[in-house]
Amino acid sequence: MLSLAADPDVKAIVACFAMEGTTAGFEKVREIRPDILLIGGAPTEDPNILAKAADMVIGMDYVGMGEEVAETAHKMGAKTMVHYSFPRHMANPIYLARHDKMKEKCEELDIQFVDGTSPDPMGEGGLSSTQQFILEDVPRKIQEYGKDTAFFSTNIGMHEPMIKCIF
């Protein structure tokens, strides 16, 4: 962010996803460029804290999304919902609250909720290790819980192998 802010032709910085550390970055930018427009999109950092450093925060209701995902799975006939994540993401209060809402709604809709812990894509094995885990685990989960199983993950890098397994 600081190298962008050092360029006088840069008039705005958009951080999307506005993840942990965005607020600190925006604060540093403000020290050298009080004129630059700072936008935090799709915040995974606490939006109330981010809003103090940004000119604008644009996001969706990540917590409410948990209920919506469960409701959509129910409409599609899911009997089981597998929620894949890893400790680093589940330490994020927004992701944890979404998880809890999803689990609560699944219980309300009589959908079995299963926590699937995957390797962290930022960990030792990297994204390829996480993707390999998903390629191996999704078929196991389908075999264990049946074809009426819905899947969710907190990391976009898991989506492609998950979709390949499901289809």
Buried (B, 14 or more C-beta within 10 A) or exposed (E): BEEBBEEEEBEEBEBEBBBBEBBEBBBBBBEEBEEBEBBBBBBBBEBEEBBEBBBEBBBEEBBEBBBBBBBEBBEEEBBBBBBBBBEBBBEBEBBBBBBEBBBBBBEEBEBEBBEBEBBBBBBEBEBEBBBEBBBEBBEEBBEEBEEEBBBBBBBEBBBEBBEEBEE
